[in-house]
Amino acid sequence: MNNIDVSKVIDQARFNRFHWTVLFWCALIIIFDGYDLVIYGVALPMLMKEWNLTPLQAGALGSYALFGMMAGALIFGPLSDRIGRKKAITICVILFSGFTMLNGFTTNPTEFGICRFIAGLGIGGVMPNVVALMSEYAPQKIRSTLVAIMFSGYSVGGMLSAGLGMVLLPSYGWQSVFYVAGLPLLLLPLIMKFLPESVGFMVKEGRTEEAAAVLSRVEPTFRMKAGDQLAAPAGKAKGGNVLQLFGDGRALQTLMLWVAFFCCLLMVYALASWLPKLMTKAGYGLGSSLSFLLVLNLGAIFGAIGGGWLSDKMNMPRVLAVFFAIAATSISLLGYKSSTELLYILIAIAGATTIGTQILLYALGAQFYEMSIRSTGLGWASGIGRNGAIVGPILGGALMAAELPLQANFLAFAIPGAVATVAMIVFALRQQTRRASEPKLVTSAA
């Protein structure tokens, strides 16, 4: 009897049409996920005017989706390790698409907040699952790059929301941009047909023929012979238990990953929620302020893909430490008077090293945790990070209410970048120590 390690088959496969299919559908889901999330910041100035919201009320309303995202990541991350990635992703798409569309029909902040919370469950729950699925099927040599390209769909969604906002808001009102979010519901049958289930989950469930069929698409030369058995390495973990994230010497790195997620998401959502409003306050028109949001997300694409490429060549935690240091510097400089050209450059760099770095953090988590607890690890890191995402908009609202100088707002948004830099340095040092002492227990994150 010959045991075939499915991970090795996938790791050594050549990139082909199957990988393109997984990349396309995962990226498309993330594009709409990003659209649904960023759209609040785009509509915020009009919402504040129509409903007479104070900055603090607007910050709290923005946080409803983030509370939902935290719960969604904590629920659907571990759940998918039990019911499969495909089912979890399908449920999440229905939640985030359907209830974001319903936001366009709400008539008061209470209704709006309820829909944003429920949509947040899907937005937060889908992220760790598509990252885990893409990571599972990506060849080892280009895994970080593929995850980064896939997750760049988040920034494409952010750019799409800003671009459509510039076109739709003046003529059709804030409701129009939320109606667009219903499109994934029409695509759901195609997503369910073409998106593959996790091969590790199929092996665990005893669906050997299905798993073998998928592996033959991953690696066209793969053939099962009589007596062969498929094996998905599960390590010592059976999946779905948060305590397993701290086993086998992972405790310090798990904590540092959580700190980095918290700080990174605080910066991302503080900027996504308040950058247009802060720039409007600084004297720029609404259209110009939305263009800053567009540039922020455009920079994120280059940061994520460039960082993914660097991470496949170098040590990922060290790359992330450098990115976080650059983020703290660029954000702090945004509050100072500068030329429009320089301002656009600083915003692009901030996007590359905040939103782009968030994407790379997911790739790091996917490589750090073994297959059986990957969604659990990513779900908890994302869920803990959502606390930072919740703090970000509220912090921005509090700073706006305090009427502090523009520099003080951006300096407050930059401090978490310095903290995350330290967290990634500690992660890298611990990784080096573990590789030297217990190389067999370490999952590569470089």
Summary of the structure (lengths in Angstrom):
residues: 446
radius of gyration: 21.3
end to end distance: 34.0
largest distance: 73.1
contacts: 1758
relative contact order: 0.16
helix: 81%
strand: 2%
